[in-house]
Amino acid sequence: MRKKIYLKSTLVLIVFIFNSCALKPIQANTKYVKLNNVEISDLGNGRILFHNSGYYCPVATCGWATKMNIIANNVNLGQINYGEYFIVDLPLGEYEIQTIYKDVLKFKPKHKVRIDANTKVISVSVNSFSKKLKVTNILPYDVINLLQLSN
């Protein structure tokens, strides 16, 4: 009898662990800007490149724990995985950008960002040691390499 309880408890724990890091994607409420070749001069004046720069990839949850949903002023911008990026047009002004990610628990930090004519690149990262959002205005190295490989 005791063995069955341990087996059931272990099974429930395993199911919980594998489901805990799964983040449901959100549907973007805005259109992405598609550019054949991204140059830093193509960005700014509200055209923003969001990049997930988190490269920590735990073996058991690689690709699950590194996904992030991004919401700006209650407008869904979509889900982004590590190493991915998207470009959106946002009106200039103050934004409360919420990044939602899971690492056993669901985290929803909010960041205040001012989008002005000079804001071009926003880097977000999720890993076990750092959860941050930073305006970098520099094209990430992997985005440049990805664009060079596609040409």
Secondary structure as UniProt FT lines:
FT   HELIX           2..20
FT   HELIX           40..42
FT   TURN            45..46
FT   STRAND          47..52
FT   TURN            59..66
FT   STRAND          68..72
FT   TURN            73..74
FT   STRAND          75..80
FT   TURN            82..83
FT   STRAND          85..89
FT   STRAND          93..102
FT   STRAND          106..107
FT   STRAND          110..115
FT   TURN            117..118
FT   STRAND          121..126
FT   STRAND          131..135
FT   HELIX           141..150
//
